[in-house]
Amino acid sequence: MTHTGNPFGQVLVALITPMTADGEVDWPSVEKHMDRVISDGADGIVVTGTTGETSTLTDAEKLRLVEVGKDVAAGRAKIITGGGSNETAHAIELYKASEKAGADGIMIVTPYYNKPTQSGILTHFRLVADATDLPVILYDIPGRTGVPIKYETILRLAKHPNILAVKDAKGDFSEVSRVLNQTDLMYFSGDDSNVLPHLSIGATGLIGVTANITSAPYRTIVDAVNRGDLATATAEHKRLEPLVRAAMTHVPGTVSAKYILHGLGRIDSPRVRLPLVGPEEWEAAAIEDELALVKDIPGADFSDFRPDRNAAAGGALPKVHGTTR
C-alpha cells in the first residue's frame, strides 16, 4: 500500500493501561483516559507500548485496546498499536490481528532479549512490515532491547514501502540528522526531555509518556515549531521540565505516570503488574518534590494533588499471564 503524508499524527501519547487494584484492565478508566488525552490535544495514541505494559498484557487485551481506542477516538486521533514480540512469527500474527481490529498504524520494537545481529533485525522488521498494509514506525530503544538499529540498517529499512517512521529513544542526534538527510523517514522523539531538540532538527513529533498527564503543552510546542515560533516552543519546554523530570527520572515512566494520574483523581488505581511495582517511599517523595516545582502548565493543576503511596505500593499478579504460547 502507498501511504502519503503523515498517517500517525504529531502529538502521540504512549498510553498507560489503567488497571484495577487487583491488576485487571480497568476498561471504563481506559476510555476516560483516552478521551482526556485526545481532548487535551493528542492526535495519536500508541496503545500496548512500553508505557502500556505490553510485556504483561495478553494478546486479547492488546486487541481490545485497539478496538476501544478506535471507538473513543471516533476519528479525532490515530490509534497505533505498539509492543509486538521478540518472536517474529508471533509479532506477525499480532499485527495482522491489530489491523483487523482497526489499528491505523503499527510500531514495531527491536526484538528484545534475543540480541539479534543487524541482519536479524532487518529481516524481522521486513517480514512484519510485509505482513500488513498498515504504516510502520520502527522503535529504536537499545536501553530496553539490548541492541540498536544501526544507521546502515535504518537506511535499508527506509526503502520498504510500509516503513515510514522511527521512534527514537537512542538520543543520537547526529544519526537522526543523517537519516533525515538521506531518507524520507519521519522521526518521533521517544525521550520526553528531548522533544524540542528533536523537533528543532526536523523531527515530525513525539510519542510521549508525560503526555499522559497532559498533552496540551506538547500540542503547543509542536504547533509553535510548525509555524517557526521557537520562542513559544522554548518557553513551554522550560515549563514542562520539572513535570518531565518527575515522570521520567525516579521510577519507570509507567509507574510514575500512574502514580501522578491517581493523585490527580484521573484514574481509580495506580496499580501496575509485576514485575513492576509502585514507588517506594523515597521514590514517591522525590516525585512529589519535583511536582511541587510545576507551575502554570495547562492540564496539570497540582493544587489538589493527593498521592496515595499505599495504593501504589507493590504490584499485581493478573489472573491470566501475558504469554500466549
C-alpha positions in Angstrom: 0.0 0.0 0.0 1.2 3.5 -0.8 1.0 5.9 2.2 1.0 9.6 1.6 1.6 12.4 4.1 1.7 11.7 7.9 -0.7 8.9 8.8 0.3 8.9 12.5 -0.3 12.5 13.9 2.3 14.6 15.6 1.4 14.6 19.3 1.2 10.9 20.2 0.7 9.6 23.7 2.4 6.4 24.8 -0.7 5.4 26.7 -0.7 3.8 30.1 -3.2 1.0 30.6 -5.3 1.8 33.7 -5.8 -1.2 35.9 -7.9 -2.1 38.9 -6.3 -2.7 42.3 -6.0 -6.5 41.5 -4.3 -5.8 38.2 -7.1 -6.3 35.7 -7.6 -3.8 32.9 -10.0 -1.1 34.1 -11.9 -0.6 30.8 -14.0 2.4 32.0 -10.9 4.2 33.1 -9.2 3.3 29.8 -12.0 5.0 27.8 -12.0 8.0 30.1 -8.2 8.4 29.9 -8.2 8.1 26.1 -10.8 10.7 25.7 -9.0 13.1 28.1 -5.6 13.0 26.3 -7.3 13.5 22.9 -9.4 16.4 24.2 -6.2 17.9 25.6 -4.5 17.9 22.2 -3.2 14.5 21.2 -3.8 13.5 17.6 -2.4 10.0 18.1 -2.4 7.3 20.8 0.1 4.4 21.0 -1.6 1.6 22.9 0.2 -1.6 24.2 3.6 0.0 24.1 6.2 0.0 26.8 4.3 2.5 28.9 1.1 0.4 28.3 2.8 -2.6 30.0 2.8 -4.6 26.8 5.0 -7.3 28.3 2.3 -8.3 30.7 -0.8 -7.8 28.6 -2.4 -10.7 26.9 -3.0 -10.7 23.2 -6.7 -10.4 23.8 -6.2 -7.3 25.9 -3.9 -5.8 23.3 -6.5 -6.2 20.6 -9.3 -4.9 22.7 -7.3 -1.8 23.5 -7.1 -1.1 19.8 -10.9 -1.6 19.4 -11.7 0.6 22.4 -9.3 3.3 21.1 -10.9 3.4 17.7 -14.4 3.8 19.4 -13.2 6.5 21.8 -11.2 8.4 19.2 -14.0 8.4 16.7 -11.8 9.9 14.1 -10.2 12.5 16.3 -6.9 10.7 16.7 -5.0 7.8 15.2 -4.7 4.6 17.1 -1.2 3.0 16.8 -0.5 -0.5 18.3 2.9 -0.9 19.8 4.7 -3.7 21.6 4.9 -6.6 19.2 7.0 -9.6 20.2 10.6 -10.7 20.2 9.4 -13.8 18.2 8.9 -12.8 14.6 6.1 -15.3 13.9 4.1 -14.0 17.0 4.7 -10.4 16.0 3.4 -11.0 12.5 0.2 -12.6 13.8 -0.4 -10.0 16.4 0.0 -7.1 14.0 -2.3 -8.8 11.4 -4.9 -9.1 14.1 -4.4 -5.5 15.2 -5.0 -4.4 11.6 -8.3 -6.3 11.6 -9.2 -4.7 14.9 -8.9 -1.3 13.3 -5.4 0.0 14.1 -4.3 2.9 12.0 -0.6 2.0 12.2 1.9 -0.2 14.0 5.0 0.5 16.0 7.5 -2.4 15.9 10.1 -2.7 18.6 13.5 -4.2 18.0 13.5 -7.8 19.2 14.5 -7.8 22.8 16.4 -10.4 24.8 17.4 -12.4 21.7 20.1 -9.8 20.8 19.9 -10.5 17.0 22.5 -9.3 14.6 21.6 -6.3 12.3 20.7 -8.9 9.6 18.3 -10.5 12.0 16.8 -7.1 12.9 16.5 -6.2 9.2 14.7 -9.5 8.5 12.4 -9.2 11.5 11.2 -5.7 10.5 10.8 -6.5 6.9 8.8 -9.6 7.5 6.4 -7.9 9.9 6.1 -4.9 7.6 5.3 -7.3 4.7 2.5 -8.9 6.7 0.3 -5.8 6.9 -0.8 -2.9 4.8 -0.5 -0.5 7.8 2.1 2.2 8.0 5.0 1.2 10.3 7.0 3.1 12.9 10.3 1.4 13.9 11.0 1.7 17.6 14.7 2.1 18.4 15.3 1.7 22.1 18.5 -0.1 22.8 18.3 0.6 26.5 15.5 -1.9 26.7 16.2 -4.2 23.8 19.9 -4.6 24.2 20.7 -3.7 20.6 20.3 -0.6 18.5 19.0 -0.3 15.0 22.3 0.8 13.3 22.3 3.7 10.9 23.0 1.4 7.9 20.1 -0.8 8.8 17.7 2.1 9.1 18.8 3.3 5.6 18.0 -0.2 4.2 14.7 -0.4 6.1 13.7 3.1 4.8 13.3 1.5 1.3 10.4 -0.6 2.4 7.1 1.0 1.2 5.3 0.5 4.6 8.1 1.7 6.9 7.6 5.4 7.2 8.9 6.5 10.6 11.3 5.9 13.5 10.6 6.4 17.2 14.0 7.4 18.6 14.9 6.6 22.2 18.6 6.4 21.4 19.4 10.1 21.7 22.0 10.2 18.9 21.1 13.5 17.3 23.8 13.3 14.7 22.4 10.0 13.5 18.9 11.4 13.4 20.2 14.2 11.2 22.0 11.8 8.9 18.9 9.7 8.4 16.6 12.7 7.9 19.1 13.9 5.2 19.2 10.6 3.4 15.7 9.2 3.7 12.1 10.3 3.7 11.5 8.7 7.2 9.6 10.7 9.8 11.2 10.8 13.2 9.3 10.8 16.5 11.0 11.7 19.8 10.9 8.9 22.2 12.5 10.8 25.0 10.3 13.3 26.8 13.2 15.6 27.7 14.4 15.7 24.1 11.1 16.6 22.3 12.0 20.2 21.4 15.6 19.3 20.4 14.3 16.6 18.2 11.7 18.8 16.6 14.3 21.6 16.1 16.4 19.3 13.8 13.4 18.2 11.7 11.5 15.5 13.7 7.8 15.2 13.0 6.5 14.8 16.5 6.7 12.8 19.7 5.5 9.7 21.4 5.5 10.7 25.0 4.9 9.3 28.5 4.4 12.7 30.2 1.7 13.4 27.7 -0.5 11.0 29.7 -0.6 13.7 32.4 -1.2 16.5 29.9 -0.8 16.5 26.2 -1.7 20.2 25.9 1.8 21.6 26.3 3.1 19.2 23.6 0.4 20.5 21.3 1.6 24.0 22.0 5.3 23.1 21.3 4.5 21.2 18.1 2.2 23.9 16.8 4.8 26.6 17.6 7.6 24.7 15.8 5.3 24.2 12.8 4.9 27.9 12.5 8.5 28.7 13.2 7.9 30.2 16.7 10.9 28.9 18.6 10.4 31.4 21.5 6.9 30.0 22.4 8.1 26.4 22.0 11.1 27.0 24.2 9.1 28.7 26.9 6.7 25.7 27.0 9.6 23.3 27.0 11.0 25.1 30.1 7.7 25.0 31.9 7.4 21.3 31.2 10.9 20.4 32.5 10.0 19.7 36.2 7.0 17.6 35.2 9.1 15.6 32.8 11.7 15.1 35.5 9.0 13.9 37.9 7.7 11.4 35.4 10.9 10.1 33.9 13.8 10.0 36.3 12.9 8.2 39.5 11.0 5.1 38.5 9.8 3.7 35.2 7.6 6.1 33.4 4.6 3.7 33.6 4.9 3.7 37.4 5.3 7.4 37.8 2.6 8.3 35.3 0.0 6.1 37.1 1.1 7.4 40.5 0.6 11.0 39.3 -2.6 10.4 37.5 -4.1 8.7 40.5 -3.1 11.6 42.7 -4.9 13.9 40.3 -8.0 11.7 40.5 -7.9 10.8 36.9 -7.6 7.0 37.3 -9.1 4.9 40.0 -5.9 2.9 40.9 -2.2 3.4 40.4 -1.6 -0.4 40.2 0.9 -1.9 37.8 1.5 -5.5 37.0 4.6 -7.4 38.4 7.5 -7.3 38.0 6.8 -3.5 38.0 5.9 -2.2 41.4 4.8 1.2 42.7 7.3 3.7 44.0 9.0 3.1 47.4 8.6 5.9 50.0 11.8 7.7 49.0 10.9 7.5 45.3 7.4 8.8 45.8 8.9 11.7 47.9 11.3 12.5 45.1 8.4 12.6 42.5 6.3 14.8 44.8 9.3 17.2 45.3 9.6 17.6 41.5 5.8 18.1 41.1 6.0 21.0 43.7 8.0 22.9 41.1 5.4 22.5 38.3 3.7 25.9 37.6 1.2 27.1 35.0 1.0 24.0 32.8 -2.3 23.6 31.1 -4.0 20.3 32.1 -1.6 19.8 35.1 -3.0 21.5 38.1 -1.4 20.1 41.2 -3.1 22.4 43.7 -5.3 19.5 44.9 -2.8 16.7 44.3 -3.5 13.8 46.6 -0.9 11.0 46.2 -1.6 7.6 47.8 1.6 5.7 48.4 -0.3 2.8 50.0 -2.5 2.3 46.9 0.5 2.4 44.7 2.7 0.0 46.7 3.6 -3.4 45.3 2.5 -4.9 42.1 -0.3 -7.1 40.9 -0.5 -10.7 39.6 -3.2 -10.8 37.0 -5.5 -13.9 36.6 -4.2 -14.7 33.1 -0.5 -14.2 32.2 0.6 -12.4 29.1 2.5 -15.2 27.4 0.1 -16.9 25.0 2.3 -19.6 23.5 
